[in-house]
């Protein structure tokens, strides 16, 4: 198998703790927050006949929330890998 792979006592590979999976999670979170908030704004525009005001407002909210969440998750990934900039309290 992999020479640098880590295993749990039962012999299972700890591939899920890889930093790559953390980065995939960050991208998924960012995309989901932007798309979900935009769709919510679009639906609300249809309900209140205010197109495109609420779509744009919720798009901006989705961007802000997505980037904030992605930043927080990136800090956690960096802290787990021991890279500089990933320390607690930042």
Backbone as CSV, one residue per row, in Angstrom:
resi,resn,N_x,N_y,N_z,CA_x,CA_y,CA_z,C_x,C_y,C_z
1,UNK,0.830,-1.188,0.000,0.000,0.000,0.000,0.871,1.246,0.000
2,UNK,0.325,2.346,0.465,1.057,3.602,0.508,2.073,3.591,1.639
3,UNK,3.275,4.058,1.354,4.312,4.050,2.373,4.051,5.052,3.481
4,UNK,3.502,6.212,3.135,3.281,7.249,4.136,1.854,7.230,4.683
5,UNK,1.095,6.204,4.376,-0.293,6.144,4.824,-0.357,5.864,6.320
6,UNK,-1.377,6.408,6.960,-1.592,6.166,8.379,-2.791,5.238,8.528
7,UNK,-2.728,4.381,9.522,-3.776,3.415,9.750,-4.300,3.552,11.170
8,UNK,-5.562,3.216,11.356,-6.122,3.142,12.696,-5.822,1.754,13.233
9,UNK,-5.993,1.523,14.547,-5.649,0.223,15.118,-6.306,-0.966,14.417
10,UNK,-7.485,-0.799,13.835,-8.148,-1.898,13.147,-7.556,-2.193,11.780
11,UNK,-6.589,-1.390,11.329,-5.957,-1.620,10.044,-6.568,-0.831,8.902
12,UNK,-7.528,0.049,9.207,-8.145,0.839,8.143,-7.287,2.050,7.821
13,UNK,-7.262,2.435,6.567,-6.493,3.576,6.092,-7.191,4.871,6.496
14,UNK,-6.437,5.833,6.993,-6.986,7.121,7.403,-6.967,8.121,6.251
15,UNK,-7.503,7.733,5.112,-7.490,8.614,3.947,-8.450,9.791,4.131
16,UNK,-9.472,9.618,4.950,-10.460,10.690,5.133,-9.880,11.856,5.910
17,UNK,-8.744,11.683,6.571,-8.100,12.773,7.293,-7.117,13.542,6.415
18,UNK,-7.093,13.235,5.147,-6.190,13.903,4.218,-6.587,15.369,4.039
19,UNK,-5.614,16.270,3.929,-5.931,17.676,3.685,-6.691,17.892,2.376
20,UNK,-6.503,17.000,1.421,-7.206,17.144,0.145,-8.713,17.067,0.336
21,UNK,-9.182,16.206,1.219,-10.618,16.113,1.464,-11.138,17.363,2.163
22,UNK,-10.310,17.971,2.986,-10.700,19.230,3.614,-10.859,20.332,2.585
23,UNK,-9.972,20.352,1.590,-10.066,21.374,0.545,-11.272,21.144,-0.358
24,UNK,-11.601,19.897,-0.623,-12.807,19.599,-1.408,-14.039,20.060,-0.640
25,UNK,-14.024,19.854,0.655,-15.143,20.304,1.493,-15.298,21.809,1.469
26,UNK,-14.186,22.523,1.425,-14.236,23.990,1.378,-14.883,24.448,0.077
27,UNK,-14.482,23.864,-1.023,-15.069,24.231,-2.315,-16.535,23.904,-2.394
28,UNK,-16.912,22.760,-1.859,-18.319,22.372,-1.855,-19.145,23.323,-1.006
29,UNK,-18.619,23.697,0.153,-19.326,24.630,1.031,-19.507,25.978,0.352
30,UNK,-18.467,26.468,-0.289,-18.529,27.761,-0.954,-19.562,27.750,-2.077
31,UNK,-19.515,26.744,-2.919,-20.459,26.658,-4.034,-21.895,26.492,-3.542
32,UNK,-22.091,25.659,-2.540,-23.438,25.414,-2.027,-24.030,26.662,-1.401
33,UNK,-23.239,27.394,-0.636,-23.783,28.583,0.013,-24.165,29.644,-1.013
34,UNK,-23.358,29.830,-2.032,-23.666,30.832,-3.051,-24.907,30.440,-3.844
35,UNK,-24.953,29.198,-4.304,-26.089,28.752,-5.120,-27.379,28.726,-4.302
36,UNK,-27.319,28.212,-3.084,-28.533,28.110,-2.263,-29.097,29.486,-1.932
37,UNK,-28.237,30.411,-1.557,-28.732,31.746,-1.216,-29.275,32.471,-2.451
38,UNK,-28.655,32.271,-3.603,-29.146,32.889,-4.833,-30.508,32.319,-5.219
39,UNK,-30.658,31.003,-5.095,-31.960,30.399,-5.410,-33.037,30.854,-4.435
40,UNK,-32.671,31.010,-3.171,-33.635,31.525,-2.196,-34.048,32.946,-2.562
41,UNK,-33.111,33.779,-2.932,-33.431,35.145,-3.353,-34.297,35.172,-4.597
42,UNK,-34.023,34.276,-5.520,-34.838,34.206,-6.749,-36.270,33.782,-6.429
43,UNK,-36.402,32.807,-5.526,-37.742,32.358,-5.137,-38.496,33.484,-4.422
44,UNK,-37.808,34.192,-3.532,-38.451,35.302,-2.832,-38.824,36.427,-3.789
45,UNK,-38.009,36.668,-4.817,-38.371,37.649,-5.835,-39.659,37.257,-6.538
46,UNK,-39.847,35.978,-6.797,-41.085,35.511,-7.414,-42.281,35.686,-6.507
47,UNK,-42.081,35.510,-5.199,-43.166,35.650,-4.235,-43.575,37.109,-4.058
48,UNK,-42.613,38.009,-4.046,-42.887,39.416,-3.763,-42.838,40.312,-4.993
49,UNK,-42.625,39.741,-6.172,-42.564,40.477,-7.429,-41.578,41.646,-7.336
50,UNK,-40.373,41.337,-6.899,-39.364,42.374,-6.697,-38.075,42.081,-7.467
51,UNK,-38.181,41.316,-8.540,-36.989,40.896,-9.288,-36.202,42.101,-9.767
52,UNK,-34.943,42.083,-9.762,-33.953,41.144,-9.262,-33.368,41.553,-7.911
53,UNK,-34.058,42.381,-7.163,-33.507,42.965,-5.936,-33.110,41.896,-4.932
54,UNK,-34.028,41.018,-4.561,-33.730,40.016,-3.538,-32.737,38.966,-4.029
55,UNK,-32.760,38.696,-5.328,-31.773,37.766,-5.871,-30.362,38.321,-5.669
56,UNK,-30.178,39.588,-5.954,-28.861,40.200,-5.789,-28.472,40.313,-4.318
57,UNK,-29.428,40.664,-3.471,-29.138,40.768,-2.037,-28.710,39.412,-1.485
58,UNK,-29.442,38.370,-1.822,-29.112,37.043,-1.307,-27.858,36.470,-1.965
59,UNK,-27.570,36.880,-3.192,-26.309,36.489,-3.832,-25.131,37.059,-3.048
60,UNK,-25.216,38.328,-2.696,-24.137,38.958,-1.924,-24.026,38.308,-0.547
61,UNK,-25.166,38.031,0.089,-25.130,37.335,1.384,-24.485,35.957,1.252
62,UNK,-24.823,35.231,0.194,-24.230,33.917,-0.039,-22.731,33.999,-0.250
63,UNK,-22.287,35.022,-0.980,-20.854,35.224,-1.179,-20.142,35.515,0.134
64,UNK,-20.712,36.415,0.924,-20.095,36.769,2.204,-20.045,35.574,3.152
65,UNK,-21.166,34.888,3.289,-21.199,33.715,4.168,-20.298,32.602,3.658
66,UNK,-20.290,32.411,2.355,-19.460,31.362,1.769,-17.984,31.616,1.972
67,UNK,-17.544,32.851,1.723,-16.127,33.151,1.900,-15.720,33.132,3.365
68,UNK,-16.599,33.584,4.246,-16.288,33.525,5.671,-16.156,32.063,6.131
69,UNK,-17.112,31.224,5.726,-17.056,29.810,6.090,-15.859,29.104,5.482
70,UNK,-15.536,29.451,4.235,-14.377,28.848,3.585,-13.086,29.255,4.293
71,UNK,-13.019,30.505,4.722,-11.844,30.973,5.455,-11.684,30.208,6.764
72,UNK,-12.780,30.046,7.481,-12.727,29.321,8.753,-12.313,27.862,8.539
73,UNK,-12.860,27.224,7.516,-12.505,25.835,7.238,-11.051,25.712,6.793
74,UNK,-10.573,26.682,6.020,-9.181,26.651,5.588,-8.247,26.784,6.789
75,UNK,-8.607,27.613,7.749,-7.802,27.738,8.965,-7.733,26.405,9.709
76,UNK,-8.847,25.675,9.749,-8.859,24.373,10.413,-7.993,23.362,9.666
77,UNK,-8.046,23.367,8.343,-7.221,22.446,7.554,-5.747,22.759,7.767
78,UNK,-5.401,24.032,7.773,-4.005,24.419,7.987,-3.539,24.060,9.387
79,UNK,-4.414,24.193,10.368,-4.048,23.838,11.743,-3.805,22.329,11.865
80,UNK,-4.612,21.527,11.168,-4.435,20.067,11.221,-3.157,19.622,10.546
81,UNK,-2.738,20.342,9.506,-1.525,19.946,8.790,-0.270,20.550,9.406
82,UNK,-0.427,21.460,10.356,0.711,22.067,11.006,1.380,23.146,10.188
83,UNK,0.670,23.701,9.203,1.217,24.750,8.369,1.131,26.098,9.077
84,UNK,2.067,27.006,8.776,1.987,28.349,9.353,0.713,29.064,8.919
85,UNK,0.164,29.862,9.797,-1.065,30.590,9.487,-2.298,29.846,9.892
86,UNK,-2.163,28.655,10.393,-3.324,27.870,10.779,-3.480,27.741,12.269
87,UNK,-2.791,28.602,13.006,-2.837,28.506,14.463,-4.162,28.968,15.036
88,UNK,-4.410,28.568,16.270,-5.639,28.978,16.949,-5.546,30.445,17.323
89,UNK,-6.695,31.087,17.425,-6.750,32.456,17.869,-6.514,33.489,16.784
90,UNK,-6.442,33.064,15.555,-6.274,34.020,14.449,-7.587,34.414,13.903
